[in-house]
């Protein structure tokens, strides 16, 4: 199946271009009956997701292990 985990642990800043790529990615996955989930968001990035309300679009997990287990 088309399931992807994006570990964001090394991302300390994200702009509209980065957000757009992730939104396109999750949309593409869902069109193919898959999913794209995020994990390990740094606080500044999490705040941007909350301000843009994208935390409603993405499943966000605290750890990569939790994200992987969500697919099982």
C-alpha positions as a printed Julia matrix, in Angstrom:
72×3 Matrix{Float64}:
  0.0    0.0    0.0
  0.93   3.65  -0.34
  1.84   4.61   3.24
  4.53   7.15   4.1
  5.91   8.45   7.39
  7.69  11.81   7.23
 10.03  12.28  10.19
 10.26  16.03  10.81
 12.75  15.86  13.7
 15.46  17.79  11.81
 13.06  20.46  10.46
 13.22  23.63  12.56
 11.42  25.94  10.11
  8.85  25.43   7.38
  7.48  28.0    4.94
  4.53  28.03   2.56
  6.49  26.07  -0.07
  7.25  23.27   2.36
  3.67  23.2    3.6
  2.41  23.09   0.01
  4.61  20.09  -0.81
  3.36  18.19   2.24
 -0.29  19.03   1.43
  0.2   17.85  -2.16
  1.83  14.69  -0.84
 -1.0   13.82   1.56
 -3.59  14.59  -1.15
 -1.76  12.34  -3.65
 -1.54   9.49  -1.12
 -5.22   9.73  -0.19
 -6.27   9.72  -3.87
 -4.45   6.38  -4.13
 -6.1    5.04  -0.93
 -2.91   5.53   1.05
 -1.81   7.98   3.67
  1.08  10.24   4.56
  1.63  10.96   8.26
  4.06  13.18  10.12
  6.07  12.58  13.26
  8.49  14.3   15.62
  7.53  17.89  14.81
  9.75  20.49  16.46
  7.87  23.13  18.47
  8.32  26.01  15.94
  7.03  23.76  13.13
  4.13  22.47  15.25
  3.09  26.09  15.92
  2.99  26.8   12.17
  0.86  23.68  11.63
 -1.54  24.9   14.34
 -1.68  28.49  13.02
 -2.47  27.24   9.5
 -4.83  24.59  10.93
 -2.93  21.9    9.03
 -2.84  19.75  12.17
 -6.45  18.95  11.14
 -5.26  17.69   7.73
 -2.36  15.52   8.9
 -2.1   12.71  11.38
  0.81  13.79  13.6
  2.6   11.37  15.91
  5.08  12.06  18.7
  7.51   9.34  17.57
  8.38   7.55  14.35
  7.59   4.24  16.01
  4.03   5.38  16.84
  3.58   6.59  13.25
  4.73   3.26  11.78
  2.52   1.29  14.18
 -0.5    3.34  13.11
 -0.29   1.65   9.7
 -0.36  -1.87  11.14
